[in-house]
Amino acid sequence: MAHDDKTEKATPKRRQEARKKGQVAKSIDLNGAFVLVAGLIAISAVAPTVVSAAAGSMRDAFTRIAHPAQLTSGASLNGLLHAVLDTLVATVGPIAAICLAAGVLANVAQSGLRPSFAGVKPDVKRVNPVTGFKNIFGTRIVFETGKALAKVLVVGAVAAVALLPQLTHIGASVGTPPGALAALMGSSATSIAQRAAIAYLLIGIIDFAWQRRRHERQLRMTKQEVKDEHKQHSLPPEVRAALRRRQMMAARARMMAAVPQADVVVTNPTHFAVALSYDGTRMAPEVVAKGQDLVAAQIRRIADENGVPVVSDPPLARALHGSVEIGHVIPEELYQAVAQVLAFVYKMAGRRKVAG
């Protein structure tokens, strides 16, 4: 069905099914922007502590290195290593924790707190070379590449605009004490990073709006699909079960009515039965009826009553029953086996006609 026919908004059931499959509107750029903004806020908040702890750790390390005799034992080296690791945990740990929390909150804000593992299940289609080629050279990858380049250009332009005025102050900073110079450089870097983060956040919001619109279009339904879903859910479960039983009975009756017009019935001989018909208008014989156990016995009985040949070929019967649906032609790999059966049937029919 054409995509243009899907003009109706998705129903709650359709949305729930899509959510179970992991199909939600989510922007990776918005997640990255939240993490970047949270990281800048965290760095601004703990920067004095980080600088002080790092300076103390470096002084302690240089002091120990200045006396190599104190580092000859394993305990001294372990003490130096533990001191460095403790400093890293105390300085980088809070920033990393805040960034992690921001990433989780951004995901929850976009898709809700309902994790789905459908997207990580193994799928043979993902290793299909044809699908992979389409993913690499398709229109979507071209769009994503253009979007990535646009992001780099926008963020780079914003950073450049923020950086250019700072270049005029570089010459004036000659002779500035190290402490004041570090504070000046840190302030300039923070200002540039903040403007870039704001630009990235705006890009993330725009991308989320586009992803949401694209997701809504993918979930659209046709008017017939909405009507069918409404009928299914507006009826009590008992009525729906009765309707399904009636539909199955009607389908089985139509299938049995097609058996007398079949050319041959291939059997297991007791467990499976498949009725084939070939009138020359289709490219291959068509399965008009099939069944197992009791249904197979009924197909054989109707075939015997109407003079339809019944041929016992267990491998072919199992293959036809398991791989071909009613109303479909047989697959190419079964052409030869079915042709041999039909040739035998036509040959026997010709002999009976001559004998008559």
C-alpha positions in Angstrom: 0.0 0.0 0.0 1.3 3.4 -0.9 2.6 5.7 1.8 0.3 8.5 0.6 -2.7 6.4 1.7 -1.6 6.6 5.3 -3.3 9.8 6.3 -4.6 8.9 9.7 -2.8 9.5 13.0 -1.5 6.5 14.8 -3.8 4.9 17.4 -2.6 4.2 21.0 -2.3 0.5 20.1 -0.1 1.3 17.1 2.1 3.5 19.3 2.4 0.9 22.0 3.4 -1.8 19.4 6.1 0.6 18.0 7.4 1.3 21.4 7.7 -2.4 22.2 9.9 -2.7 19.1 12.1 0.2 20.3 10.7 2.7 17.7 10.6 6.0 19.4 11.4 9.6 18.5 14.8 10.4 19.9 17.6 12.8 18.9 21.2 11.8 19.6 22.2 15.4 19.1 19.9 16.5 21.9 21.5 13.9 24.2 25.0 15.1 23.4 23.9 18.7 23.9 22.5 17.9 27.4 25.7 16.1 28.3 27.9 19.0 27.0 25.9 21.6 28.9 25.9 19.5 32.1 29.7 18.9 31.8 30.3 22.7 31.4 28.2 23.4 34.4 30.0 20.8 36.4 33.4 22.0 35.4 32.5 25.6 36.3 31.2 24.5 39.7 34.2 22.3 40.7 37.0 24.0 38.7 38.6 25.6 41.8 38.6 22.3 43.6 40.0 20.5 40.5 42.8 23.0 40.1 43.7 22.9 43.8 43.6 19.1 44.0 45.6 18.7 40.7 48.2 21.2 41.9 48.6 19.4 45.2 48.9 16.0 43.5 51.6 17.4 41.1 53.6 18.9 44.0 53.4 15.7 45.9 54.5 13.7 42.9 57.4 16.0 42.0 58.5 15.9 45.6 58.6 12.2 45.6 60.4 12.0 42.3 63.0 14.5 43.5 64.1 11.9 46.0 64.5 8.7 43.9 65.7 6.8 46.9 62.2 6.9 48.4 60.8 5.2 45.4 62.9 2.1 45.4 60.3 0.0 47.3 57.0 -1.3 45.9 55.1 0.3 48.8 56.4 3.8 47.8 55.4 3.3 44.2 52.0 2.0 45.2 51.5 5.0 47.4 52.3 7.4 44.5 50.0 5.5 42.2 47.1 5.6 44.8 47.6 9.3 45.4 47.3 10.0 41.7 44.2 7.8 41.3 42.6 9.3 44.4 43.1 12.7 42.8 41.5 11.6 39.5 38.5 10.1 41.3 38.0 13.2 43.4 38.3 15.6 40.5 37.0 13.8 37.4 34.6 11.5 39.2 31.9 14.1 40.0 32.1 15.6 36.4 31.7 12.1 34.9 28.8 11.3 37.2 27.0 14.5 36.3 27.5 13.9 32.6 26.2 10.3 33.0 23.1 11.5 34.9 22.5 14.2 32.2 22.6 11.6 29.4 20.2 9.3 31.2 17.8 12.1 32.0 17.9 13.3 28.4 17.0 9.8 27.1 14.2 9.4 29.7 12.8 12.9 28.8 12.6 11.9 25.1 11.4 8.3 25.2 10.2 7.7 28.8 11.3 5.3 31.4 10.4 2.1 29.5 13.5 0.3 28.2 13.1 -2.0 25.1 15.6 -4.6 24.1 14.0 -5.3 20.7 16.6 -3.2 19.0 19.5 -5.3 20.3 18.1 -8.7 19.4 20.1 -10.5 16.7 18.5 -10.0 13.2 19.7 -11.8 10.1 18.5 -8.9 8.0 21.2 -6.7 9.6 23.9 -8.7 8.0 22.3 -8.8 4.6 24.8 -7.3 2.1 22.1 -5.7 0.0 20.6 -4.0 3.0 24.0 -2.9 4.2 24.8 -1.4 0.8 21.6 0.6 0.8 22.3 1.8 4.4 25.8 2.9 3.3 24.9 4.5 0.0 21.2 5.3 0.4 19.5 8.7 0.7 19.3 8.5 4.4 23.1 8.3 4.8 23.5 11.3 2.5 21.0 13.3 4.6 22.8 12.3 7.8 26.2 13.2 6.4 24.8 16.6 5.3 23.3 17.1 8.8 26.6 16.3 10.5 28.5 18.7 8.2 25.9 21.4 9.0 26.4 20.9 12.7 30.1 21.2 12.5 29.8 24.3 10.4 27.3 26.0 12.7 29.2 25.1 15.9 32.5 26.0 14.4 31.2 29.4 13.2 29.8 30.2 16.6 33.1 29.2 18.3 35.0 31.3 15.7 32.9 34.3 16.3 33.5 34.0 20.0 37.2 33.4 19.6 38.1 36.2 17.2 37.5 39.1 19.7 39.8 37.2 22.2 42.7 37.3 19.8 43.1 41.1 20.3 43.8 40.5 24.0 46.6 38.0 23.5 49.2 40.7 22.9 48.0 42.7 26.0 48.5 39.6 28.2 52.3 39.6 27.7 53.9 39.9 31.1 50.8 38.8 33.0 51.6 36.6 36.1 51.0 32.9 35.5 48.0 32.7 37.9 46.2 35.7 36.3 47.1 34.4 32.8 45.6 31.0 33.6 42.4 32.6 35.0 42.2 34.8 31.8 42.6 31.8 29.5 40.2 29.7 31.5 37.6 32.5 31.3 38.0 32.8 27.6 37.8 29.1 27.0 34.7 28.9 29.2 33.0 31.7 27.2 33.7 30.0 23.9 32.6 26.6 25.1 29.3 28.0 26.5 28.4 29.6 23.2 29.2 26.4 21.3 27.1 24.4 23.8 24.2 26.8 23.3 24.4 26.4 19.5 24.6 22.6 19.9 21.6 22.6 22.2 19.6 24.6 19.6 20.6 22.1 16.9 19.6 19.2 19.2 16.1 20.8 19.8 15.6 21.3 16.1 16.8 17.7 15.4 14.4 16.3 18.0 11.5 18.2 16.4 12.4 16.7 13.1 12.8 13.2 14.5 9.4 13.5 16.2 7.7 14.6 12.9 9.5 11.8 11.0 8.4 9.2 13.6 4.8 10.4 13.4 4.8 10.1 9.6 6.1 6.5 9.9 3.4 5.6 12.3 0.5 6.9 10.2 -2.2 4.4 9.3 -4.7 4.0 6.5 -8.4 4.6 7.2 -9.0 0.9 6.7 -6.4 0.0 9.3 -8.0 2.3 11.8 -11.5 0.9 11.1 -10.2 -2.7 11.5 -8.4 -1.9 14.7 -11.5 -0.2 16.1 -13.7 -3.2 15.2 -11.3 -5.6 16.9 -11.2 -3.6 20.1 -14.8 -2.6 20.2 -16.1 -6.2 20.4 -15.9 -8.4 23.5 -13.3 -11.1 23.5 -15.9 -13.9 23.1 -17.3 -12.3 20.0 -13.8 -11.8 18.5 -13.0 -15.5 19.2 -16.3 -16.5 17.5 -15.5 -14.3 14.5 -12.1 -15.9 14.2 -13.6 -19.4 14.3 -16.2 -18.5 11.7 -13.5 -17.0 9.5 -11.4 -20.2 9.8 -14.4 -22.4 9.0 -15.2 -20.3 6.0 -11.6 -20.4 4.8 -11.5 -24.2 5.3 -14.8 -24.6 3.4 -13.4 -22.6 0.4 -10.2 -24.7 0.5 -12.2 -27.9 0.4 -14.3 -26.7 -2.4 -11.1 -26.2 -4.5 -9.9 -29.8 -4.0 -12.2 -31.4 -6.7 -10.6 -29.0 -9.3 -7.0 -29.9 -8.3 -4.7 -31.8 -10.7 -3.0 -33.9 -7.9 -2.9 -34.3 -4.2 0.6 -35.0 -2.7 0.5 -36.9 0.6 2.8 -38.0 3.4 0.8 -40.4 3.1 -1.1 -39.9 6.4 0.1 -36.8 8.2 0.2 -34.2 5.3 -1.8 -33.6 2.2 -1.3 -30.8 -0.4 -3.6 -30.2 -3.4 -1.9 -28.7 -6.5 -3.5 -27.1 -9.5 -1.9 -26.0 -12.8 -3.9 -24.4 -15.6 -1.0 -22.9 -17.6 -2.0 -19.3 -16.8 0.5 -19.0 -13.9 4.2 -19.5 -14.0 4.1 -22.6 -11.7 1.6 -24.9 -10.0 -0.5 -23.4 -7.3 -1.3 -24.8 -3.8 -5.1 -24.7 -3.6 -5.5 -26.7 -0.3 -3.3 -28.2 2.4 -3.7 -29.7 5.8 -2.4 -32.0 8.5 -3.8 -35.1 10.2 -7.6 -34.8 10.2 -7.7 -32.0 7.6 -5.3 -34.1 5.4 -7.6 -37.1 5.7 -10.6 -34.9 4.6 -8.6 -33.6 1.6 -7.7 -37.2 0.5 -11.3 -38.3 0.9 -12.6 -35.5 -1.3 -9.9 -36.2 -3.8 -10.9 -39.9 -4.0 -14.6 -39.0 -4.3 -13.9 -36.7 -7.2 -11.3 -38.8 -9.1 -8.3 -36.5 -8.3 -5.0 -38.4 -8.3 -3.4 -38.9 -4.9 0.4 -39.4 -5.0 2.4 -40.4 -2.0 5.7 -38.4 -1.8 6.5 -37.7 1.9 9.5 -35.4 1.3 7.7 -33.3 -1.3 4.5 -33.2 0.8 6.3 -32.0 3.9 8.2 -29.4 1.9 5.1 -28.0 0.2 3.1 -28.0 3.5 5.8 -26.1 5.3 6.9 -23.6 2.7 3.9 -22.7 0.5 0.8 -20.9 1.6 -2.6 -21.5 0.1 -3.1 -19.5 -3.1 0.6 -19.2 -3.8 2.7 -20.9 -6.5 5.4 -23.3 -5.5 9.0 -22.1 -5.1 11.5 -22.6 -7.8 13.5 -25.2 -5.8 10.5 -27.5 -5.9 9.8 -27.2 -9.7 11.5 -30.4 -10.7 9.9 -32.5 -8.0 6.4 -31.2 -8.7 7.0 -31.5 -12.5 7.8 -35.2 -12.1 4.7 -35.8 -10.1 2.5 -34.0 -12.6 4.2 -35.8 -15.5 3.4 -39.1 -13.8 -0.2 -38.0 -13.2 -0.7 -36.9 -16.8 0.9 -40.1 -18.1 -1.4 -42.3 -16.0 -4.4 -40.2 -17.1 -3.5 -40.6 -20.8 -3.1 -44.4 -20.3 -6.6 -44.6 -18.7 -8.0 -42.6 -21.5 -6.5 -44.8 -24.2 -7.6 -47.9 -22.3 -11.1 -46.6 -22.1 
